[in-house]
Amino acid sequence: MNRTKRAISEVYWTLLEEKPYNKITVQNIVERCQVNRNTFYYHFKDIPDLTEYSIMDWTDQVIKNNCRFGSPINCIIPIAQEFVKRKQAFTHIYNSSCKEALIRYLNEVSFYIVQSYIDSATDNTSVSAKDKAIFVRYYKCTFAGIVLDWLAAGPSYDLIEFCQKICYVFEGSAKRAFQRLADSFPVEIMKGY
């Protein structure tokens, strides 16, 4: 990883905590980073490119450093904590023209943690790959939806506490659902799909 590129990204995250996306300029970034404009443009074509890179790099680091798959809470809470650490920055990105990049990478990190958890939770079951894919999509959409709701609310509630309560309330439900699928799935339910 290029240190200068990472330094520019870190400065950008800091600026996003301080002010809205549309108020950040390349000049703000290069002054704070103590590099020239050519250095910025060597690494990034513009601020949207920097935004996409920064979110992608954040996603990679979150996955690498925070995912332990013994239970859903071990996966979800560290991710929620990472969002809370940069809540103002993520709120600014969510309310910007780069919202789609944020949603894409939120879906990526959500998919990764859910896929990894479901793979480990169904190792010794007869749940088919097709049925696993259904669960992955459902839980990925649930977690991503929770984070998007939190961002849309400006984040006005405690995301970590909310995720802890959801994990507590639904603890064991995925394993029970996997067992039901492994036992037998009534064919008549699928009629009409």
Buried (B, 14 or more C-beta within 10 A) or exposed (E): EEEBBBBBBBBBBBBBBEEBBEEBEBEBBBEBBEBEEEBBEEBBEEBBBBBBBBBBBBBBEBBEEBBEBEBBBBBBBBBBBBBBEBBBBBBBBBBBEBBEBBBEBBBBBBBBBBBBBBEEBBEEBEBEEEBBEBBBEBBBBBBBEBBBEBBEEEBEEEBBEBBBEBBEEEEEEBEEBBEEBBEEEEEEEEEEE
